[in-house]
């Protein structure tokens, strides 16, 4: 299994500013520690030994904090010269990798996926890009995803209320050769330029994990994350 992970932590966090006004989302405080602390602890438990933080907004806060505490894994930093979109942040971080295979996670999401099992799934399907999917009930905040019998992703659906479905949990497994083969621009949306065309081409596979999931992008879920993660 690869032991490297890119953490996308460069967003502006506009929806969270009413409660965390002066910090990047990954530095939102949860008790004594920022959210990033819990995310890095989780990655370490899953076998990650090298995390590359793809930073942008208020990046110096993240770097200063990482340099001031003892972390359970090695951390590298890449800083976007300007906002590059969800896809540009990934491509900008690739030169910091030591290998080619890599996990990618959102820096504002905690999804308790079993990385070794996800990796075995990825290898078994010979997938160029796999997504970890979360089953969800009664939701309208996320788009939904369709799978076929082989666990291939066949469609991404726009946000609308659904009684039940699978959502993109924000954890990916891919390799740099595949991403470079797509001839992507410097600034782009990972969802629009990689995921949607990849599904249309039958290239993507979805690993379903009905485990704890929280996205701290809105105040209600930020408060819920405080309760759950600080109780561990």
PENORBEL-V210554 format. One record per backbone hydrogen bond with DSSP energy under -1.0 kcal/mol. CO is the residue of the C=O (numbers start at 1). NH is the residue of the N-H. Records with the same first field share a line. If there is no record, write none. Layout:
CO->NH + NH
//
This chain:
3->49 + 50
4->103
5->52
6->105
7->54
8->107
10->57
13->16
16->19 + 20
24->27
25->28
26->36
28->35
30->33
33->30
34->37
35->39
36->40
37->41
38->42
39->43
40->44
41->45
42->46
43->48
44->47
49->74
50->5
51->76
52->7
53->78
54->9
55->80
56->59
58->61
59->63
60->64
61->65
62->66
63->67
65->68
74->51
76->53
78->55
84->88 + 188
85->89
87->91
88->92
90->94
93->96
94->97
100->176
102->174
103->6
104->172
105->8
106->109
108->216
110->214
111->113
113->115
114->118
115->119
116->120
117->121
118->122
119->123
120->124
121->125
122->127
123->126
129->205
130->173
131->207
132->169
133->209
134->167
136->165
139->162
144->157
146->154 + 155
148->151
151->206
152->148
155->146
162->139
163->138
165->136
166->145
167->134
170->106
171->132
172->104
173->130
174->102
175->179
176->180
177->181
179->182
180->183
188->87 + 88
189->193
190->194 + 195
191->196
194->198
195->199
196->200
197->201
198->203
199->202
204->153
205->131
207->133
209->211
212->112
214->110
218->222
219->223
220->224
221->225
222->226
223->227
224->228
225->229
226->230
//
